[in-house]
Amino acid sequence: LSLDINGKKVKRSYSISSTPSRPHSLEITVKRVPAPRDEPSAPPGLVSNWLHDNMRVGSKIEVNAPMGKFTNFANPSHKLLLISAGSGITPMMSMSRWICDTVSNIDIVFVHSARSPEDIIFRQELEMMSTRYPNFELAITITRPQPGQSWCGYTGRINDTILPAITPDYKERTVYVCGSNPFMKATKELLQK
């Protein structure tokens, strides 16, 4: 996106969360970003928060052409393992929506990590997909459960105990990972181990 914020031209990239099987809409998923907890005087997410505060139906923005190669078209597979954390869920949703919309014969295990149940982006749609499509298995793990919150799913970071419990055949799957750089590094190391 190319935006004019307070008289300055600002560019930010966002992953597309919509699917090519629904060609008349283009979605990005933008999370409001607070100031860092360890540095509350630091500015919050400039563009993300501006979009939340200023975009309305009918607003016009400049969008540049999509780019990148994070797509399941590049590595066709009948068995996928999609692992995401936080807002890294957006490209996984695009791929999952396309596969479900086209009723492709692809077996998906979708593993998502979120801080708390309230932080699960697309939760209702993911749960609907897992009940509607027999080849779509969903597993969510919460890393920061809160006292008094009801949660019956996995708890903790994705590790060498949780991953095989969710999908014992993970070594036979084509894996896509998206999230923060530390999350992707830790997940890659886990898979290599």
Phi, psi and chi 1 to 4 in degrees:
 res  aa     phi    psi   chi1   chi2   chi3   chi4
   1 LEU       -  140.1  -54.2  179.5      -      -
   2 SER  -112.6  116.1  -65.7      -      -      -
   3 LEU  -124.0  154.5  -56.3  165.9      -      -
   4 ASP  -107.6  107.6 -174.0  -10.6      -      -
   5 ILE  -119.2  116.6  -60.8  176.6      -      -
   6 ASN    53.5   41.6  -60.5  -33.1      -      -
   7 GLY    80.2    3.3      -      -      -      -
   8 LYS  -115.7  139.3  -66.5 -177.1  179.8  176.8
   9 LYS   -80.2  124.3 -160.7   76.2  155.9  162.1
  10 VAL  -127.2  136.5 -178.6      -      -      -
  11 LYS  -118.6  138.3  -69.1 -172.9  175.7 -165.0
  12 ARG  -143.1  146.1  -70.1  -68.2 -171.4  -82.4
  13 SER  -104.1  139.7  -63.7      -      -      -
  14 TYR  -133.7  146.0  -68.9   92.5      -      -
  15 SER   -75.3  144.9  -65.1      -      -      -
  16 ILE   -80.1  128.1  -64.6  172.1      -      -
  17 SER  -103.3  -10.2   53.1      -      -      -
  18 SER   -79.9  177.3   54.1      -      -      -
  19 THR  -119.8  147.7  168.8      -      -      -
  20 PRO   -64.7  -16.4   -4.9    8.3      -      -
  21 SER   -76.3   -6.6   51.7      -      -      -
  22 ARG  -124.0   75.6  -57.9  174.0 -161.0  173.2
  23 PRO   -69.8  -10.2   27.1  -33.5      -      -
  24 HIS   -97.3   13.5  -60.4  -69.4      -      -
  25 SER  -143.0  148.8   66.2      -      -      -
  26 LEU  -130.7  119.1  176.8   65.6      -      -
  27 GLU  -117.6  140.0  -67.4  177.1   29.5      -
  28 ILE  -121.8  156.9   59.8  171.5      -      -
  29 THR  -119.7  116.9  -56.4      -      -      -
  30 VAL  -115.8  124.1  180.0      -      -      -
  31 LYS   -96.7  132.5 -178.3  178.6  174.9 -178.3
  32 ARG   -62.6  135.1 -179.2  176.7  -74.9  -77.9
  33 VAL  -115.5  113.7 -179.5      -      -      -
  34 PRO   -78.8  170.1   28.7  -32.8      -      -
  35 ALA   -62.7  148.5      -      -      -      -
  36 PRO   -59.4  141.4  -15.9   24.6      -      -
  37 ARG   -61.6  -37.9  -70.5 -178.9 -172.7  170.1
  38 ASP   -79.6   -8.3   57.7  -16.2      -      -
  39 GLU  -146.0   72.6 -164.0  179.5  -24.8      -
  40 PRO   -61.9  -17.5   10.2  -14.9      -      -
  41 SER   -83.1  -10.1   61.4      -      -      -
  42 ALA   -70.1  149.9      -      -      -      -
  43 PRO   -70.5  144.0   22.2  -29.1      -      -
  44 PRO   -72.0  178.2   24.7  -30.3      -      -
  45 GLY   -58.3  109.1      -      -      -      -
  46 LEU   -58.2  -58.5  173.0   69.6      -      -
  47 VAL   -73.8  -44.9  175.4      -      -      -
  48 SER   -57.2  -47.9  -60.5      -      -      -
  49 ASN   -70.2  -35.4  -68.2  -10.0      -      -
  50 TRP   -61.2  -43.3 -175.1   90.4      -      -
  51 LEU   -60.6  -44.6  -70.8  169.0      -      -
  52 HIS   -62.5  -39.6  -85.1  -86.9      -      -
  53 ASP   -82.4  -22.7  -65.1  -22.6      -      -
  54 ASN  -119.9  -23.9  -66.8  -76.6      -      -
  55 MET   -76.4  133.0  -67.5  -57.9  -63.5      -
  56 ARG  -136.5  165.3  -57.3  -73.2  176.1  -99.9
  57 VAL   -57.2  129.2  172.2      -      -      -
  58 GLY    95.8  -10.7      -      -      -      -
  59 SER   -64.1  148.0  -64.9      -      -      -
  60 LYS  -117.3  135.1  -66.0 -176.1  179.8 -173.8
  61 ILE  -136.4  159.8   57.0  173.2      -      -
  62 GLU   -90.9  127.3 -176.8  179.3  -24.4      -
  63 VAL  -119.8  129.0  179.4      -      -      -
  64 ASN   -87.7  165.9  -62.9  -50.9      -      -
  65 ALA   -62.3  145.7      -      -      -      -
  66 PRO   -67.4  151.9   20.0  -25.3      -      -
  67 MET  -148.5  168.1   60.0 -177.0  122.1      -
  68 GLY   111.6  168.2      -      -      -      -
  69 LYS  -128.7   21.8  -63.3  178.5 -177.9  173.8
  70 PHE   -84.1   83.0 -164.9   81.4      -      -
  71 THR  -149.1  148.4  168.5      -      -      -
  72 ASN   -79.1   -4.2   58.1  -43.3      -      -
  73 PHE   -68.7  -30.4  -69.7  116.6      -      -
  74 ALA   -69.5  -30.1      -      -      -      -
  75 ASN  -132.5   77.0  -60.9  -60.9      -      -
  76 PRO   -59.0  136.7  -13.5   20.9      -      -
  77 SER  -154.0  149.7  175.6      -      -      -
  78 HIS   -91.0   -8.4  -68.9  -70.8      -      -
  79 LYS  -135.0  115.2  -66.8  176.8   85.1  172.5
  80 LEU  -114.6  147.6  -64.2  177.0      -      -
  81 LEU  -124.0  112.4  172.8   56.3      -      -
  82 LEU  -104.0  119.2  -52.9  178.8      -      -
  83 ILE  -119.8  122.6  -56.3  174.9      -      -
  84 SER  -138.1  161.7   62.6      -      -      -
  85 ALA  -140.5  139.6      -      -      -      -
  86 GLY    56.0 -134.8      -      -      -      -
  87 SER   -74.6   -3.9   59.4      -      -      -
  88 GLY   -64.1   -5.5      -      -      -      -
  89 ILE   -69.8  -22.3 -163.1  170.7      -      -
  90 THR   -60.5  -49.8   54.9      -      -      -
  91 PRO   -68.9  -27.4   23.5  -32.1      -      -
  92 MET   -66.3  -36.8  -54.5  -56.5 -168.1      -
  93 MET   -65.7  -40.6  -77.9  -55.0  -66.6      -
  94 SER   -59.5  -47.6  178.4      -      -      -
  95 MET   -65.3  -44.1  -71.8 -170.8  -85.6      -
  96 SER   -64.4  -43.1  -64.2      -      -      -
  97 ARG   -61.0  -42.8  -73.1  168.8  167.3  168.5
  98 TRP   -63.3  -47.0  178.7   81.7      -      -
  99 ILE   -62.2  -44.1  -69.7  166.3      -      -
 100 CYS   -68.8  -41.6  -70.1      -      -      -
 101 ASP   -62.0  -37.6  -78.6   -2.3      -      -
 102 THR   -91.2    3.0   59.2      -      -      -
 103 VAL    47.7   46.0 -165.6      -      -      -
 104 SER   -70.4  148.1  -62.1      -      -      -
 105 ASN   -84.4   63.1 -170.2   22.6      -      -
 106 ILE  -122.4  129.5  -63.0  173.9      -      -
 107 ASP   -88.4  117.3 -176.9  -33.5      -      -
 108 ILE  -114.7  131.5  -59.4  174.0      -      -
 109 VAL  -112.6  119.6  174.9      -      -      -
 110 PHE  -110.3  113.0 -167.3  123.9      -      -
 111 VAL  -111.6  122.2 -178.3      -      -      -
 112 HIS  -125.2  138.2 -177.9   65.8      -      -
 113 SER  -113.3  129.5  179.5      -      -      -
 114 ALA  -135.6  158.7      -      -      -      -
 115 ARG   -65.1  -47.6  -71.4 -176.8  179.9  151.9
 116 SER  -145.8  168.4   71.3      -      -      -
 117 PRO   -57.1  -32.3  -28.2   35.9      -      -
 118 GLU   -70.2  -19.3  -72.3   78.9   26.0      -
 119 ASP   -92.1    5.6  -66.9  -48.0      -      -
 120 ILE   -80.7  106.9  -57.5  168.9      -      -
 121 ILE   -74.0  137.0  -56.1  168.4      -      -
 122 PHE    66.2   23.1  -60.1  115.5      -      -
 123 ARG   -54.2  -50.4 -178.2  176.1 -178.1  176.3
 124 GLN   -62.8  -42.4  -72.6 -177.8  -37.3      -
 125 GLU   -66.5  -41.4 -175.5  176.5   -1.6      -
 126 LEU   -60.7  -44.6  -74.4  167.1      -      -
 127 GLU   -64.3  -37.7  -71.1  171.9  -11.0      -
 128 MET   -64.2  -43.4 -176.0  -83.1  -55.4      -
 129 MET   -62.4  -39.2  -69.1  164.7   85.5      -
 130 SER   -70.3  -26.2   71.9      -      -      -
 131 THR   -87.9  -27.6   58.5      -      -      -
 132 ARG   -86.6  -31.3 -169.9  170.0  175.3 -163.9
 133 TYR  -114.5  116.3  -60.3   99.8      -      -
 134 PRO   -64.5  -22.4   15.4  -22.1      -      -
 135 ASN   -93.2   14.3  -69.1  -15.0      -      -
 136 PHE  -120.1  107.5 -172.7   92.5      -      -
 137 GLU  -106.9  130.0 -178.3 -179.4  -21.4      -
 138 LEU  -112.9  134.8  174.9   64.3      -      -
 139 ALA  -138.1  129.4      -      -      -      -
 140 ILE  -122.0  137.3  -62.0  174.2      -      -
 141 THR  -121.1  140.0 -178.3      -      -      -
 142 ILE  -106.2  130.2  -60.8  -57.7      -      -
 143 THR   -96.9  -20.1   59.5      -      -      -
 144 ARG  -133.7   71.3  -64.2 -178.7 -169.6  165.7
 145 PRO   -63.3  142.9   17.2  -23.2      -      -
 146 GLN  -102.5  142.3  -57.7  -65.7  -41.9      -
 147 PRO   -57.2  135.6  -18.9   27.9      -      -
 148 GLY    87.7   -9.5      -      -      -      -
 149 GLN   -84.1  139.1  -82.8 -174.9  -22.2      -
 150 SER   -89.0  122.3  174.7      -      -      -
 151 TRP  -149.1  123.2  179.7 -108.1      -      -
 152 CYS  -109.2    1.7  -62.0      -      -      -
 153 GLY   -90.3 -162.3      -      -      -      -
 154 TYR   -69.4  148.7  -67.2   95.3      -      -
 155 THR  -130.2  134.2  -57.2      -      -      -
 156 GLY   112.4  171.9      -      -      -      -
 157 ARG   -73.5  154.6  -61.0 -164.1 -176.7  -78.8
 158 ILE   -65.4  124.3  -61.4  168.2      -      -
 159 ASN  -142.4 -172.1   57.8   37.7      -      -
 160 ASP   -74.8   -1.4   56.5    1.0      -      -
 161 THR  -100.0  -46.8  -56.9      -      -      -
 162 ILE   -67.7  -45.7  -69.9  176.7      -      -
 163 LEU   -58.8  -51.6 -173.5   59.8      -      -
 164 PRO   -66.2  -26.7  -10.5   16.9      -      -
 165 ALA   -67.3  -37.6      -      -      -      -
 166 ILE   -74.1  -48.6  -67.0  170.0      -      -
 167 THR  -141.4   90.9  178.0      -      -      -
 168 PRO   -57.9  -24.9  -20.4   29.0      -      -
 169 ASP   -95.1   25.6   66.3  -13.8      -      -
 170 TYR   -57.6  -27.0   69.0   93.3      -      -
 171 LYS   -71.0  -17.1  -66.0  177.3 -175.2  176.3
 172 GLU   -96.1    2.4  -59.1  166.9   18.1      -
 173 ARG  -107.2  150.1  -65.6  178.4  175.8  -86.4
 174 THR   -79.1  127.1  -59.9      -      -      -
 175 VAL  -109.4  135.2 -178.1      -      -      -
 176 TYR  -120.3  135.0  -70.5   85.0      -      -
 177 VAL  -129.1  135.0  179.5      -      -      -
 178 CYS  -148.9  133.3 -167.3      -      -      -
 179 GLY   171.4 -158.2      -      -      -      -
 180 SER   -65.5  159.4   66.8      -      -      -
 181 ASN   -57.7  -44.4  -74.0  -26.4      -      -
 182 PRO   -61.7  -37.7  -22.5   31.6      -      -
 183 PHE   -63.9  -46.8  171.7   81.5      -      -
 184 MET   -64.9  -39.2  -68.7 -168.4  -63.3      -
 185 LYS   -63.0  -46.9 -178.3  179.0 -176.5 -134.4
 186 ALA   -63.8  -39.8      -      -      -      -
 187 THR   -68.8  -40.4  -55.9      -      -      -
 188 LYS   -62.7  -43.1 -176.9  176.9  178.9 -178.8
 189 GLU   -63.4  -40.0  -71.6  170.8    0.0      -
 190 LEU   -60.8  -47.3  170.6   65.5      -      -
 191 LEU   -66.4  -37.1  -68.5  167.9      -      -
 192 GLN   -69.0  -33.3  -73.3  173.9  -27.8      -
 193 LYS   -68.9      - -173.4  171.7   92.0  174.3
